Amino acid sequence: MPFLPIAERELRVAARKGATYHTRFWAVLIILVVFTWQFLWLAGGLIPPAMHGKTIFVTLSTFAFFYCLLIGARVTADCLSEEKREGTLGLLFLTDLKGYDIVFGKLVSSSINAVYGLLAIFPVLGVCLMLGGVSFGQFAKTVLALLTTLFFSLAAGIFVSTYNRQERVAMFFTVVLIILFAVGPVFLVDQDLWPVWLLSPGLALLLAIDPSGGFSGMVGANAYWLGLTVTWSITALFLGHASLKLPNSWQEKEPKPLAAGLKSFQLPLPDRAAASNFRERALCVNPYFWLALRGREKVNHTWGFVIAVIVTWLLGFFWAGGMMFDYDFLRPSLMFIHGFLKIWVTSEACTRLVQDRRSGALELLLSTPLGVKDIIRGQHLALRRQFAGPFSLLLFLEVFCFLSVIVHRDVGWRERLFVPTAVILLVADIFTLRWVAMWVGLNARNVNRALIQSGMLVLALPWIVYGLLLNFIPYFSSFSGGSVRTIEIFKILSVLCWVGIALLTDWILFRWAKTRLLTRFRVLATQPVGSAK
């Protein structure tokens, strides 16, 4: 038998797929857009021409690093868990294949497009050498650090996929594991224990971009190579452990007593009579409403998250006092909480449709008197019951804290606008995400792909448009003379501009998704998965 037969087969299959070649085109197009945007921004004259090359190099390297860091959650987090759900993983072990054959075969098949996307960035990074400010050594070390980060992320996804069956759970824990290694050592460990920073794949990139900076002086001259060695060792450990664990991970096992007890633990629930009454009322209101909300722990989980946020904030208030009201603390905290909630709503909105269409249940539902509008309405009612109460409490507390801050503290207009705009965008984005996630979920092959596509449309697209408009900031500053009052007014206008772009994007996407759902729902539900356009 040839060495790594699955890898060879998957490479031949990928070579015949159109998506393999389309990925190269789109990757090059995106990185050229980013390069052009950065070059036009620098043309405003705020940064000396001698620094243009290094500035663009740092921007593109940072963009590439986050791409490499998170791509594992996209392409490999569900590669093995999908085989478990479909029951095909056990069939592979009836042959002479070993665990490492399957692990490396899945690694090759899942990562080929991710590697193509990274390779498209390297020639554009090389242009920065001609612009000046970047040496060939920096370029070569950055390329090596990015490749290391990419394979670390892919290996982390395969490692997590070995232990999970559900795609959402696998994607979530992959992101947590990657962030824990990438960010945890730097933020949780003091400078005196800097060797722990070697666990982060970002250390090598920082030392490659700025080899003579102050950060490199803290960790030593050899830290770059030590960081690469540690990251490759962790990557090999992930793949090796997955190869050893995989032959036994596909079998259903009886849970241990402690694990079974933790899994069965739930918040206090109504008695059986109350649950039966809710089922009868839900079925009378909308059958799909009951179907989408089966499992009462969904509502409990949402309340648990909001209560955990409130308790954490109260503990921080008793420990740090007024620092919890500072703008520099409130801004990242609210952005994280709101972003997490938006992703959660997106996941719940698309999961049921993806699973029902893949199993054929959606086509069966449409053969009953239940219509398209009934299914959409039932999904919206389920989301409202799960999130409306906790969200209302959270928004009330946010507005209360905001009013307390502006009454007792002297804050600028930019700080005064932040919380109201954040609340408005949270409501608008969630309203839009319900429709967009349902439409994308009706077209997607799996939940992870639907989640990422919906998030890119509703959450990332406004930032891209706003970033393109930032090119005019240097010209505006030079035209206005850069006075303090003018700059302050422009900051306020930039916030209002961002809100306007986000709300306009939400309205356009809402109309687009609603129209598509109402007109093409029945057609797509009867087509094979992946054939919709």
N, C-alpha and C positions, 0 to 999 in steps of 0.2 A: 504494500500500500504506500503511495507517495506521502511525503512529509506534508502535514497540514492539508489534507484533501478538501476539507470544507472551505478553507481560505482560498484555495485555487478555484474551486467551483464558484464561490461568491464573487471573485474578481471577474470571472468570465461572464457571469450574469450581469454584474454592474457595468461591464463594458458595452453591453447591448441595450442598456437603459438610456432613454433620452434625458432623464433627470440628472445623470452624471455629467453630461455636457452642458445642460442648462445651468447647473450650479456654478460652473466655471464662469459662465457669462455674467450671471447676476452678481457673483462675488467681485469680479473685476469692476463691474459698473458701480456697485455700492462704494467700493474703496476709492474709486476715482471721483465720485461725488463728494465724499468726505475730504479728499485731498483738495479738490477745487474750492470747496466751501472754506477750508482753513486758509488756503492761499489768498482768496479774495478778502477774507477778514484781516489778514496781515497786511494787505495792500493799503489799508487805511493809514498806515504810518505810525501807529502807536508803539510798534516794536522795531528796533533797528534792523535793516536788511541783513546784517551779518548773523542775526539770530533766527531768521526765517526757517532755515533748514532744520535747526535743532527743535524749534517750536513745533513744526509739522511732524518731525520724527517722533517727538514725545506724544503728540496727540494720536498719531496712527498706531504707535506701539501700545498705548493705553487701550485704544479701541480693540486692537488685536488681542490684547491680554484678556479682556473681559469676554471676548468671543471664545477664546480657547478655554477659559475657565468654566463657562456655563454650557458649552456645547455638549458635554457629556450627559447632562440631564436631558438634552433634546434627543440624542441619537442612540445612546447605549443604556439608558436607565430602564428601558422596557424590552431590551432585546432578548433576554432570557426569561423574564417573567411572562412575556407573551407566549413563548413556547410552553410554559407550564400551564397557562390557562387553556390553551388549545389542546393539551395532552399529547403533543408531538415530541416533547423532550425525552420522554422515556423510550420512545421508539428508536431514537438515535443511539441509545446505549445498548440496543439489541444487536448492533453491529460491532465491529472491532474499534470503533472510535473511542478515544479517551477524553477525559475532561478537558485537557488542554487543546485538543483538536477543535472542540466546539467553542471554547472560550476565545481562542485566537481567530477562528473562523468568523464568529460574530463580531469580533473587534475589527477585522478587516472589512467585512461587509457594511458595518454601521459607520465606520470612520472614513471611508474613502471620500465622500462628499465633504466632510469636515476638513480633511487634509487639503483637498482642492481649494476650499475657501481660504485657508491660511496661506497656501502657496500663491494665491492671487494677490496677497498683500505685500509679499516680499519685493517684487519689482518696483512697486510704488515707494516702499521704504528706501530702496536704492536710489531713487531720484533725489532724496534728501542729501545724499553724499555730494551731488553736484551743486546743490544749493549752498553748501558750506555749513560749518558748525558741527558736523558729525564725522567721526573718523570711521575707517573701515573696521577697526577693532570693535567699536560700539555696535556697528551694524551686524557683524558676525555673532557677537555675544547675544544680541537681542534676538536674532533669528533662532539661535540654539535655545534660549530661554523660552521663547514662544512654543517651539516644538515640544519642549519638555512639559510645559503647562498643558498643551493639548492632549498628550498621551496620558498625563496624570488624570485629567478630567475624564477621558474615555475609560480608563481603568477603574476609576471610582464608580462610574455608572454601571459597569459590568459587575463590580463587587457587590453593589447594593442590589442589582437585579437578581443576583444569585439567591438572595434571602427573601425576596418578595414575589407575590403573585399579582397584586393589584398595581396598575400602571400609575395611578395618582400617588399612591404611597411610595412607590419606587422613585418617582421623580422628586417628590418632596424630600426624601431622605438623601437622595443624591445631592441636591442643592445644599442641604444642611451640612453634609459631610465635606463638600468642596469648600464652602464658606468657612467651616470650622478650621480647616487646614490653611486656607488662604489668608484669613483675617484674624483668626483666634490667637495665634502666637504673637502677633505684633501688638494687639490691643490688650491681651491678658497677661503678658509677661513683661517685667521691668527690664530696663536697659542692661542692668547688671547680669541678667540671665539671657543675653542676646543669642547664645547658641541654640536656644529653642526656636528662634526666628528661622533657623534653617529648615524647619518643617514647612514653611510657607513657600509655595512656588513663586510668589511675587518678589521674594528677596533677590533672586537672581536677576529678574528683570530690572529692578531698581538699580542694582549695581552695574548692569550693562548700560543703561541709559545715562547714568551719571557716575562714572567710575571714580571721579576725583571729588565728589561732593562730600558734604559733612556726614551723610549717612554711612558712606563707605569707610570713613575714618573710625566709626564706632565699632565696626565688625571685623575689620582687618582686610588685607589684600586678597587672601585666599578664600574669602567667604563666598564669592561667586561660584567657584568650582565645588566647594563643599555643599552649597545649596543645590546645585544641579545633581550632585551625587546622591544627596538625601532624597530629593524628589524622585529620581529614577529608582531608588531603592524602594520607596513607598509604592511606586507604580508597579514594580515587579512583585512586591508583596501582595498587592491587591489581585493581580492576575494569577499569581501562584495559588493564593488561598481560594480564589474562585474556581480554579481548575481542580483542586482537591475536594472542594465542597460540592460542586455541581453534580457528580454522579449520585449523590444521596439526597440532594435538595429537592428533586422533582417529586419525590414520594410524599403522600399525605401521611402525616405523623400525628399521633394523639398528643395534644398539648400537655405540658407539665402542669401539675396542680397549681403552682403559683401563677404561671402564665394564664391558665384558664380562669383563675380567680380574678386577675387583673383585667382580662378581656371582658369578663361578664360584669365587671363593676360599672355602674351607671349612676347618674344623679337620681334622686328620688323621682319616681314616675307615678302617674295616676294608677289606680287599681284597674283590674281587668274590665270592670263594668264601665269605667270612664273611657278606657281605650276602645271598648266595643262601641260606645256611643259616638266617639269621635269618628270611628270608621264608618258608621252608618251615616252620620251627617256629611262626612267628606264624600262618600259615594253619591249622596243625593245632590251635593253641590256640583261635583265634577269627578268622574271616575279617575281621570288621569291625575288630578290633584292628589287623590289618595295614593295612587301608584308612585308618584314622584316623591311623596313625603313618607313612604314606608320606612320604618326604622325611626322611632321617636327620639333616638339619641342625637339626631341631626340638630334639632332645636336646642337640646341640652348643650351640645358642643359649642354652639354660637353664644349662648348665654355664658358658658364657662369661659370662653375667650374674653368676652367683654368684662366679666367680673375679674378675671386675672389681670387685665390691663388696669382696671380701677384700683385693685389692691396693690399692684406694683407701684402705681403713681402715688398712692397714699403712703406707702413705706418710704418711697423716695422723698416725699414731702417732710415726713417726720425726721428723716436722716439729714437731708440737705436743705430743707427750708425753702426760702424764696428762689433758689436756683431752678426749681421745677417750673417757675413761671418765666424764665428767661427765654428770649426769642431764639437764641442759639441752641437751646435744648428743645423747645417746643416744635420748632420747624422740622428737624429730622425725625422726632418722635411721631408727630402727626403724619408725616409722609410715609413712614414705615407702617404705621397702623392702618392708614387708609389704603395704602398699596396692598397690604396683606388681605384686607377685607375685599377689595376689588377682585383680586385673584381668586379668592374663595368663592365669591358670587359667580364669577366666570366658570369656575370648575363645576359648581353645582348646576349651572344652567345648561352646560353642554354634555355632561356625563350621561344623563338619562337618555338623551336622543342618540348619542353615539352608541351606547350599549344596545338600545332597542333596535336601532337600524341594523347593527352588525349581527344580532341574533335573529332578525326577521320578525320580531314582535311588533315593530312599528307598522309593517305591512298588514299584519293580522288585525291590529287595532283599527286601521282605516277600512277594513272590511265590515266593521260593526257600525251602528248608527252614530258612533263618535266621529265628529268631523274635525277638520284641520283647526278651525278656530277653537273648538273645545279642547284639543290637545295643547295648543299654545296658551289658552287661558288657564288650564290646569297647571301647567308648568309655572306660570307667573304667580298663581295662588300659592303654590308650594314654596316658591322663593320668598314671597311676602310673609308667609307664616314663619319661615325659618329665620329671616333676618330683620323683619320690620321692628319688632320689639327691642332686641338688643341694639340695633342701629339708632333707634329713637333715643334710648337712654344715653348712648355714647355721644350723640350729637348735642343733646341737652347739656351734658356735663362739659363738653368742649366750649359751647357758647357761654356757659356760666363762668368757666375759668377765664375766657377771653374778656368778658365784661369786667371781671374782678381786676384783671391786669390793666385795662385802659382807665379804670376809675382810680386805682391806687398808685399807678406808675405813669411816668412821663415817657411815652413811646412815640416813635415817628409814625408817619402815615403808612410807610411800607409795612411796618409791623402790625398796624391796625388793620390793614387789608388782608393779611395772610390767613388768619383763621376764617373769616367770612368766605373768602374765595376757596379755601380748602373744603369747607362744608358744602358750598354750592357745587364744586366740581365732583365731590364724592357722590352727591345725589344724582347729578347729571350723568356721570360715568357709569354708575350702577344701573340706572335706567336704560342706558344705551347698551351696556354689556349684556343685559338679559336678552335682548333681541339679536345682537351680533353673535353672541356665543351659541344661541340656538341655531342660527343659520349656518355658522361655521361648523358646529357639531354635526349638522345634518350632512355636510359634505366631507368631513374629515374621516381618516382611516382609524384614528385612535384618539383618546381623550387628551393626551399630551400635545398632539399636533393641534387640536382644536383650541386648547388653552393658550398655546403660544401664539397662534394666528390671531385670536381674538384680542389678546393683550397687545400685540403689535399694532393692530388697527386702531384700537380705542385709546390705549395708554401711551404708545410710543410715537404714533404718527403726529400728534400735536407738538411733541418736543422736536421732531425733525423739521416741521414747518417753522416753528419758532426759532430754531437754530439757524435756519437759512436767513431769516429776517435779521438776525443779529449782525449780519455782514454790514448793515447800514449804520451800526453804532459808531464806528470810527469816523465815518463821514459826518454824522450828526454832531459828534463832539467837536470836530475841527471847525464845523460851520458855526456852532453856537459859542465858541470860545472857551467852553469847558468851565463855566462859572459854577459855583457850588449850588446855587439855587436851580440853575438849569439842569444840572446832573441829578438833583433830587427829584425834580419834576419828571425827568426822563425815566428814573427808576420806577416811579409810580405808574407812568404810562406803559412801561414795559410789563408790569404786573397785569394791568388791565388788558394789554394786548394779548398776553398769554391766556388769560381767562377767555377773551373773545375767540381766540383760535380754538381753544379746547371745546367751548360750547358750540361753535360752528361745526367742528368736526363731529361732535356727538350728534347734532341734529342731522347732518348728512348721512352718517352711518346708520342712525336709527331709521330714517326713511328708506334707505337702501335695503337694510336687513328685513324690515317689516314687509316691504313690497315683495321681496324675494320669497319670504316665508309663506305669505298668503297665496302667491301665484304658483310656486314651484314645489311646495311641500309634498303634495301627493305624488308628483312625478318622481322626485328624488327618493322617496321612501320605498319605491318599488324597483329601484335600480340597484345593481351590485355595488358594494362598498368600494369607493375609489373611482367610480366611473363618472361621478357628477362633476360638472364644470361650474 
